[in-house]
Amino acid sequence: MADDSDLEKTEPASGRRLEQAREEGQVPHSRELASFILLMVGVTGLYVLGSWGGHRMMQIVKSALSFERKMAFEPGGMGQILSQLATDALLTVAPLLLALVLGALATPFLMGGWVFSTKVLTLDLTRLSPMQGLGRMFSTHGLAELVKASLKAVLVGSVGVWVVWRERDNLLALMLQPLEASMDNFASLVLLSTLLIVTSLALIAAIDVPYQLWEYSRKLRMSKEEVRQEMKEQEGDPQIKARIRAAQREMSRRRMMTQVPNADVVVTNPTHYAVALKYDPDKAGAPIVIAKGMNLIAANIRELARDNNVPILEAPPLARALYAHCELEQQIPAALYTVVAEVMAYVFQLNHWIAEGGLPPEQPTGLAVPEGMDPAAGTGAEV
């Protein structure tokens, strides 16, 4: 049974855990950042439109209130007027609406990026549970949201009260001013109030964004047991991997043993090592190692060679050098060309004697390998 410490979520989320969370639509997000950006974009848009936008809307209102009398009695006349007024109003505020849409799309990208997931649309009956709802209300996240909402209400309310109190004389004076002047002054007051509210929301967003990132990473923390389980799933169970490697080695050994009957010669030492060589001038410029092994595998190679009339040559230093420095299906190294050439010459003479008769060739003895090629040289061990 796992220790309690292994079940505590103390480890940071792995890359796979973060990827799974994104697939489920879970990314860090801040409502306060979204509110701040949208309000800032709106204020900036109003400032850019400026007096032009205000005067344009005034003209639209005047046009709506002043039209020829006969238009009221013509079929479709009022509809035509309303359609034209709506089009003019929409074109006037279209840049502002477009800026707000772009701001709404850019806000998620600032924190977690855009995520398209259908899993958040699936029905989850646990969300309807009253007990879980109460748990969410009184959780750390719920308390944090309550504190943020209270702080936002206090800041925004304080800003509104302060602006109204500070500009109370100007607000009362608006009633005595001409329409255009009062509209300009009122727009200035609204812009000032909104800028102050944006500033207060910027303060809240500056606190909320780091908190949301911390809360997101905390929710995705993993226990040590989960980390180990994920590593097993990604890399595979060590025992299963060991069995797979053993099966692969067995399959490779079987394929190798099927090549022994095709060998030209098997070089042994004579019991510990056995290396089967094949030379085909049309395919390679030097002999190729088609099988090699130690101890039991070496014995099996020798037995297969005897059963298939493959010549066996005892040359301990050469057998050790071939085993140590040659890979399967690869040519022998250039350093062994000379000594292996003597072996292959003997094999060709032996095959000629078997086919034609005459005097049997003399088996080469004292085959020496270059210095550093025999792994047993200088150790005093005869293997």
Residue pairs with C-beta under 8 A, 6 or more apart in sequence:
2 225
5 224
6 223
6 224
6 225
7 223
7 225
8 223
8 224
9 221
9 222
9 223
9 226
10 221
10 223
10 224
11 221
11 222
11 223
11 224
11 226
11 227
12 217
12 221
12 222
13 21
13 217
13 220
13 221
13 222
14 222
14 227
14 230
16 230
16 234
17 220
17 222
17 230
18 220
21 27
21 220
22 112
22 115
22 117
23 117
23 119
24 117
24 119
24 120
25 115
25 117
25 119
25 120
26 216
26 220
27 108
27 111
27 112
27 113
27 115
27 216
28 111
28 112
28 212
28 213
28 215
28 216
29 108
29 111
29 112
29 212
30 111
30 205
30 208
30 209
30 212
31 208
32 148
32 152
32 201
32 204
32 205
32 207
32 208
32 209
33 107
33 110
33 111
33 205
33 208
33 209
34 104
34 107
35 201
35 205
36 198
36 201
36 202
36 204
36 205
37 103
37 106
37 107
37 110
38 100
38 103
38 104
38 107
39 194
39 197
39 198
39 201
40 103
40 198
40 202
41 99
41 100
41 102
41 103
42 96
42 99
42 100
42 194
43 191
43 194
43 195
43 198
44 99
45 95
45 96
45 99
45 100
46 53
46 96
46 187
46 191
46 194
47 191
48 95
49 92
49 95
49 96
51 184
53 92
53 93
53 96
54 183
54 184
54 187
55 180
56 88
56 92
57 89
57 92
58 179
58 180
58 183
60 85
60 88
60 89
60 92
63 81
63 85
63 88
64 81
64 82
64 85
67 81
70 77
71 77
71 78
71 80
71 81
72 78
105 114
108 114
108 115
111 209
111 212
111 213
112 216
126 132
127 133
136 142
141 215
144 211
144 215
148 204
148 208
151 204
152 200
152 201
152 204
155 200
155 201
155 203
155 204
156 197
156 200
156 201
159 193
159 196
159 197
159 200
160 193
160 197
162 196
163 189
163 192
163 193
163 196
164 171
167 189
167 192
170 185
170 189
171 189
173 185
174 182
174 185
174 186
175 182
177 185
222 230
235 241
253 293
253 297
256 290
256 291
256 292
256 293
256 328
257 291
257 300
257 301
257 304
259 276
259 278
259 290
259 291
260 266
260 276
260 290
260 291
260 301
260 304
260 305
260 308
260 310
261 304
261 307
261 308
261 310
262 278
262 290
263 276
263 277
263 278
263 290
263 291
263 305
263 310
264 277
264 278
264 279
264 287
264 310
264 311
264 344
264 347
265 276
265 277
265 310
265 311
265 312
265 313
265 343
265 344
265 347
266 274
266 275
266 276
266 277
266 301
266 302
266 305
266 310
266 311
266 312
266 313
267 274
267 275
267 277
267 313
267 315
267 318
267 319
267 322
267 343
268 274
268 275
268 298
268 302
268 312
268 313
268 314
268 315
268 316
268 319
269 314
269 315
269 316
269 317
269 319
269 320
269 383
270 314
270 316
271 298
271 299
272 294
272 295
272 298
272 383
273 292
273 293
273 294
273 298
273 316
273 319
273 320
273 322
273 323
273 383
274 291
274 292
274 293
274 297
274 298
274 299
274 301
274 302
274 305
274 319
275 289
275 291
275 292
275 319
275 322
275 323
275 326
276 289
276 290
276 291
276 292
276 301
276 305
276 310
277 287
277 288
277 289
277 290
277 322
277 332
277 340
277 343
277 344
278 287
278 288
278 290
279 286
279 287
279 288
279 344
280 288
284 331
285 331
286 331
286 332
286 334
286 337
286 340
287 331
287 332
287 340
287 344
288 329
288 330
288 331
288 332
289 322
289 326
289 327
289 328
289 329
289 330
289 332
290 328
290 329
291 301
291 328
292 301
292 322
292 323
292 326
292 328
293 300
293 301
294 323
302 312
304 310
305 311
305 312
306 312
311 347
311 350
313 343
313 346
313 347
313 363
313 364
315 343
315 364
315 367
316 376
316 382
317 367
317 368
317 369
317 373
317 374
317 376
317 377
318 336
318 339
318 340
318 343
318 367
318 369
320 374
320 375
320 376
320 383
321 336
321 369
321 373
321 374
321 375
322 332
322 336
324 373
324 375
325 333
325 335
325 336
325 373
326 332
326 333
332 340
335 369
335 370
335 373
336 369
336 370
336 373
339 367
339 368
339 369
342 364
342 367
343 364
343 367
346 361
346 363
346 364
349 361
350 360
350 361
353 359
353 360
353 361
371 377
376 382
376 383
